[in-house]
């Protein structure tokens, strides 16, 4: 399963799946968020930029479904997650705030891009998530690793394996 918020990137994802004749991938054009509903995504739409949630609604925004990750996993009847990879521009906080303990126990491996480098560059607290992610998964039985390359956006990735 793959969730992609940006409609332009979602179209590329659909084409990639078709070109590679993948029949075992379900894709969803929606955003992981703190509550179920809709959000306005601003990305200089249509664009491949990551985008951000905004209250505005104009020609540079698009309204898309938003879902809590716990609700999504329940709706999909997800029994197991072998690999949870997320690169969602600060919204990784919504993964850790909405996953149930039972759902976390079903995850084997994680690779989560945190965006503290954006916090340091833009002074926006929303992007400060690395310690939150590390703490959450460590408390839930994951062996955590990070990189120390000296390149901020690479070093903000958090990797983990469930020890349970």
N, C-alpha and C positions, 0 to 999 in steps of 0.2 A: 504494500500500500504506500502511496505517496500523496502528501498534501502539499499543494502549492497555492499560495494566495494570489500572486500576481498573474492576471489573465494572460499577459503576453508570454510569460515564462511557462505557464500552463500549456499554452498551445505548442511551444517547443517540446515540452515533455510528451505531449500526445504524439507528435510527429516522431520523436525518438523511439517511443514504444512501438509505433507502427513500422518504422523503418527496420527495427530490430526484430520484428515479428514476435514480440513478447506477449504471451497470452496469460501470464500469471501475475500481472501488475494491475491493481486497481488504483485509479487516480481521482483526486478530489480537488476541485477549485474552491478552496475555502481557506480561512485563516484560523490558526490556533489562537484562542483568546481567553480572557478571564471569565467570560460568560457567553452563553449561546445567544445568537441573534444575527445581526449584520454589523459590518464596519465599513467605513469609507477608507479606501486605500489611495494614498497619493503617491504617485511614482512618475510624475510627468507623463501620465498614462496617455497613450499606450507606450510602454517602455519596458526594458529589461532591468531597470533599476530595482533595488530591493523594495523601495517604497516605505511608507510609514502610515500609521493610522492617523486620521485627521477628522475633525468635526466638519470640515468644509465639504461641500458637495458641488463641484463645478466640472468643467470639461477635462480637468487634469486629475480627477478622482473617479474611482469606480466603487460601487457598493457591492460587497461580496458577503457570502455567508461566513459567519464566525462560529466556532465551536470550542467548547472546553475539551481538552484531550481525554478526560475520563468519559465524557458523554460520547465522544467519537469512538473510543475503544469498545464501550458497551454496545453502541449501535451496530458496530461491525462484528460483534461477538468474538473479539480477539482473544484467543486462548494463549498465545505465545508471541513474544517479540524477540526475534533473534538479534536484531540490530536496530537500535533507535538512533537515527542521525538527524540532527536538527541544526539549521542555520537560519534563524528567524529574527535577526536584528533586535535583540533584547526581549523578544516575546518568549524566550526560553523560560523566563520567570513564570509564564502561564502553564508550562508543562509541569514544573515542579510544584506549583500551587494547586493543581487540579488532579494530579494522578492519585489514585487510591493506593493504599499499602499493598493490596492484593495485585493491582496492576503493575506496580513497581517490581514485585516479586516475579513477575512473568517476563521481565526484560533480562536478556542475557548480556548484551554489550551495548555501550553508548558511545557516541561521538557527537559532542555538542559544542557548537561554535558560540562562545560568549563574545560580547562586544565591548569589553572594558576599554579597549583601545579607543573606541568612539567616545566613551565617557571621558577619557583623558584628553581627547582632542576637542570635544564639543561641550564638556562640562554638563552633560545631560545625565542625571542619575538613573534614568530608565535603562541605560546601557550597562550599568554596573551590576553584572550578574554572575561573574565567575565564582566568587566565594559562595554565593547562594547555591549554585549548581553543585560545586564540589561538596559542600556541607550536606546537602540533601541526599546525594547519592552515596556518600560515605556512610551517613547514618542509616542508610537502607541496605547496607551490606555489600557495597561495590568497592572493588580495588580501583583506586583512581590514579591516573597518570596525566601529566601535562608535559608540554615541551618547553625547552629553554633555548630557543634559537637566536633570541635577540630581535626577532621580527614580531612586533606586537600582535598583529592579527593572527599569526600562526600560534603564538604562545597562549592565546586566549582559548584555544580548543581544549576541551576536557574529554578524556577517554576513560572508559571504565568497563570492568567485567564484574558481573554479579557473582559473589563468592558462594551464594546459597545454592 
